[in-house]
């Protein structure tokens, strides 16, 4: 499960701040007023992959909540979002072949959009719950922000999945006097005063194909997303190494020295710091390969020989031997077993 970030050190994507500013402008709020209120300038927002402090964006959301004369300003901002404003993460979700793959990408790469909370996916019986736990859950700015994000996710998903139907929406806030904005936004049963914010969907949608799915484009975007993720400050060096390995494996066996150089340290320092965390480069490489192999085999879209290449193996036979050592099964046996259990 993703770890929560310290609000003081957390950051968010400049593209998300741009999305909020542009949506607010569509609703009549002056851009310059909002920039002054949150202490940002245009220069900080020009690069869509740049980061801004989470506390600055909280000030932006607080200003939106104060200045937008609507009962639920967050829902209005979310409805005014444009999918293209979410940079690589938005395009990655759109190119995913299935709804389940899009959800998995959203969870893995959530930090690219921002570190204002943690996103996770839970399976409960015949339901999928996409759960969001925000930092600073009791502030008015957070309520506005979370409602905008939930509505924004739906704005992004609905054009891609024609049969989308929410089972319910769970909201970690008291029921308001006026339910009309919520009924219009979500068009499903609502549960207020819930433990978490969550979109609840039928589990059957997980295998639903997306109208704009493009596996080739998705692979390019996944590599770019892994590179961006690796550049973000992390609470552990191990997490940064894993992100880099995931991005580099498709180019062949990763170069340990080049990876250390990318992280701004010598290979010896890399080994020492990983040992201090109770890990090692080789163990992280093995674990990353195994996790990616199991994911690719479970998804069932790529033959085992292509998976071997994506994991950096020079020969498929080397991958087959390694996988049997990890699991006691051949790749084919693992795929058959997983498919049978999924059915």
N, C-alpha and C positions, 0 to 999 in steps of 0.2 A: 504494500500500500504506500502511496506517495507520502512523504513526510511534510509536515507543516513548516513554513518558513517564518523566520523572525520578521515582523513587519518593518523593523528598522533597516534590515538588509535586503528585503524583498524588492523585486523590480517587475516591471511589466513592459510589454512590447510597445514601441512608439506607434506601431500601426494600430494597436487597440485604442490608444489615446486619440489618434487621428479619427478613428471610426466614431468615437464618442463625440468629438468636436463637430464632425460633419453631420452626424445625426441630430445633434442639438441645434445646429444652424438651420437644418431643414424645419425644425420646430420653432424657429424664430429667436433663438438665443444668440446674442452677439459673440462671435468667436474671440475677439480681443478681450472682452470682459471675462470670459472663462479662463483664458490663458493667464491673465493677470491674477485671477483668484487662486489658481493652483501654482503660480510661480514658475511657469514654463515659457519658453520662447520658441519661435518657429524653427530656429536652427536645431533644436533638440529633437524635432519630429521629422526632419527631412529624410533620414534613412529609415526605411520600414523595419529593418532588423536591429535598429538601435534600441536601447533600454532606457526607461525613465524610472525614478524611484516610485515604489508603491505608494508611499505617503503623499506624493504629489498627485497621483491619480485619485487617491481618496479625497483630496481637496477638490479635485475636478468633479467628482460625483456629488460631493456635498453641495457644491455650487449649483449643479444641475437640479438637485432636489429642492434647493431653496428658490431658484429663479423660475423654474418651469411651472406655470400655474395649472397643474393637472393633479388629479387625485393620486395617480400612480405614475410618476414621471419615468420610473425605470422601465415599465412596460412600453411606454411611448418611445423611449430611446431605442429599445430593442427592436421594435417594429420598424424603426427608421434606419436600422443598420443595413449596410450593403455587404453581401458575401465577399466580394473582392477585396474589401478593406482588411481582411484578417490574414493577409499575406500568405506565407507558405502553409500554415495550418489549415486555412480555409480551402485552399486548392488541394491539399492532401486529402481532406475529407471528401471533397467532390470527386476526386479521381479514384477513390476506393471502390473495389469491385462489388462489395456487399456492405450492407448496413452494419453488420458485426465488425467488419474490418475497419469501417469508419470510426466506430465507437472505440475500438482498441487503439487506433491512432490518436484519437482525441485524449484518451487517458495517458498514453505514453508521452505525448508531446505537449501536454497542457502548459508546461512551463514556458514554451515559446510564446504563448499569448500573455501569460502573466503568472505571478506567484502570489496572487491574492487569495489563494485557497487551494484545496486539493479536490481533484476529481477522481472518482473511481466507479467501477462497473460491478454490480452484484447480480447474480442469478438467484432468484427465489421462486422455486416451482416453475410455473409457466410465465413468469414475469422477469423482465430486465429492469433494473433500477440504476439510472445514471445519477449518481449522488455528488453533490457539491457541498463542501464544508469550507466556509469562508473564514479568512482572518478577520478579527475584530467583528464578530457576528452581531453585536448589540448596537452598532452605530447606524444612524440613519443613512449615511453614505453607503454602507455595505448593503442595506436592504435595497436601495435604489440600484446599486451595481448588480446584485445577484438577480433581481427581476429582469434587468436589461439583458444579462447574459443568457438566462433561460429562454427569454423570448427570442433573442438573437440566434441561439442554437436552432430553434424551431424554424426561424426564417431561413436558415441555411439548409436544413434537412428537408423541409416540405417539398421544394421543387425536385429533389432527388429521389424521393420515395413516395410514389403516388398513393400507396395504401397506408400511409402513416396514420395511426389512430392511437392517441394516448389513452392508457387505462385510467390514469389519474395523475395529478400533480400534487406533490407534498411540499408544504411551505413551512419553514421554521419561524413563523411569526403569527401573531393573533389574527383572527378573522377580522377584516375591516367592515365598516358599516355598509360600504357600497361594493358589492361583489361584481358589478357589471364589467369593469375593466379586466378582471381576471377571467370571467366567463368568455369575454370576447377574445382574449389573448390565447387561452388554452383549450376552450371548447371541450372540456372533459370534467369529471368529478374532481373536486378540490378538497384537500385535507390540510387544514391550518393547524398551527401549534404542533407540528410534526417534529420529530427529533432532528431531521435534516431537510435540506432542499433537495428534491429529487424529481426527475421525470421518469414515470413508470410506463413501460411499454410491453406489449406481448413478446414473449421470448421467440415466437415464430418469426418475427421480423429480422432476427439476427442473420439469417441466410438470404434475405431478400436482396436481389441485385439492385444497384443504383443506376439511374438512367445515364449518368455521365461517367460511369466507371471506365477506367483506362489503366490496365495493369502496368503497361510500359511507362506511362507518365508517372504513375504512383511510385515505381521503383526509383526513378530519378528524384522525385520529391522526398522520398524516404531518406535517401542518402544526404540530400541537402539538409533535411530536418535533423538528422543525426549529427551532422557537422555543427549546426547552430546550437544544438543541445549541449554538445561537448564544450562549446565556448562559454556557456553560462557558468558562473560561480556555483560550486556544488558544496554540500556539507561534507562530502568525502571525496578523496582522490580516486577511490575505487569506482565510484559512480561516473566520474569523468573519463576514466580509462575505458570502462564498458561502453560509454557512448561513442568514443573514438573508434574502438574496435568494431562496433556494429557498422560504422560508416566505412571502415577501411577493408573489411573482409572481402567484399566483392572484387577488390583489385588484387587479390591474392593474399599470401601469408603476410600478416602485418609486420612492419619493421619496428622492433622495440625501440631502437635508438631514435628513429624518426618520430615515433609517438612521444618519447620523452622530450625531444626537442620541441615538439608542438606544445607541450605543457610547460615549457620554459625551464627545464631541469635536465640534469645529466641522467644517463641510464642508471648509474649507481644510486643516485638520489631517489629516482623513481622506485627502485627495488627496496630501498631502505624505508621510504615512507609507506609503501604498500605493506611491508612487513609490520610496521607500527600499527596498521589498521587490521592486522591479522589476515592479510591476503598476500597474493603474489601475482605477477603478471601472467604466468602460465596458467594459474588456476582461474583467473578472470577470463583468459582467452578460451579455456576449455568450457567454462560455465556459459559464456556468451554463445559459443558455437552450439552447445547442447540446447540452450533455450531457443535460439533461432531455428535450429533443425526441427525441434518438436513443434514449433509454431507453424513452419512451412508445411510439414507433413500433415499436421492436423487440418490445415486449411485445404489441402488436397489439390491445389492448382498447379503445382510445379512437379515435374519428375525428379526423382532422387538424384539423377546425374546433374541437373541444373542446380539443385540445392547444394550439392557438393561444391560447385563452382562459386556460388554465392557465399559459402562459408570459407573460401580461401584455400580449398584443397586442390593440389595439383592433379590428383587422380581420384576418381570416384571410389575406387577400392579402399583408399586410405580412410575416406569418410565412413564407408560401410563398416570397416573394422572398429573405428572409434565409436560409432553409434551403438554397435553391439556391446562394446565394453561399458558404455554409459547405462544402457537400458536392459541388456540381455535379449534384445530383439533386433531383427534387421529393420531397416527403414520401411520396407514393405509390410512387415508384420505389425510394426507400430501404427502405420497408417490404417491398416485394416482394422486393428483393434480399436483405434480411436473412432473410426467411422462407425463401427458396430455399436460402440457405447453411446455415440452421439445420436444414432438412430433410435 
